[in-house]
Amino acid sequence: MKKLSLDKILQSQGFGSRKGCRDLIEDGDVSIDGVVITKWKTEFVPQGLVFQVFDETWEYREKVYLVLNKPSGYECSRKPTHHPAVLTLFPQNMEWRDVQTVGRLDHDTTGLLLLSDDGAFIHAQSSPKRHQPKTYIATTAEAVTDKLVADLLAGVQLIDENAPIAALVANKVAENQIEMILEQGKYHQVKRMLAAAGNHCSALSRVQIGGLKLADLALAEGEWRYLTADELLLLQRD
Ligand code: URA
């Protein structure tokens, strides 16, 4: 991989404008292998580069693939209206890198949320054509009945949809809890499907996307991390 000047590397990693990155370097805030680098023209091979900014260690990443265990009370929008944005749970350079959520969860939905600055990945994961199955656990106001399960599997008519929409899987897991696997990703889909079937969703968590399970990630609510190469494979669908 071609060498790049340190200011360009820092800019690509979300540490500010070119000028801002040059200032950081000239102020002595950036070091590599324990050596403070004060000349922004110094060149490095970006691949695998480990560097410190204000004593925090970073590894160069061409693109980032992130997973968050989303807590309730955060909006997926970049311009939130009533609650803080999920991006406020990440270091600021992620916003500068133009990290976006892969699809959206409602502000009161918890669980698995993917984020990335790789447009092709975001598009591929959120495209309805991909039919990526997503598993939700919904808490319901009324008890989960056999009829509810049967109706969700047969398909329910949502306003604004031409045809009934069915869950791939619907399983009663407790008196007031149902597991639903959906592959469409429509707006408020779980809540609208439960309402259309005569119940009401009072709490919702996404617990799996493709083969990626929240329970295997050991992430507390509000915690995030980079997805590993193996975890990314669990999201592939071919
Ligand atoms: N379905 C919903 O109703 N809300 C979500 O956040 C996700 C799926």
Residues whose N, C-alpha, C, O or C-beta is under 5 A from the ligand:
A	BS01	URA	R104 L105 D106 T109 H188 Q189 V190 K191 R192
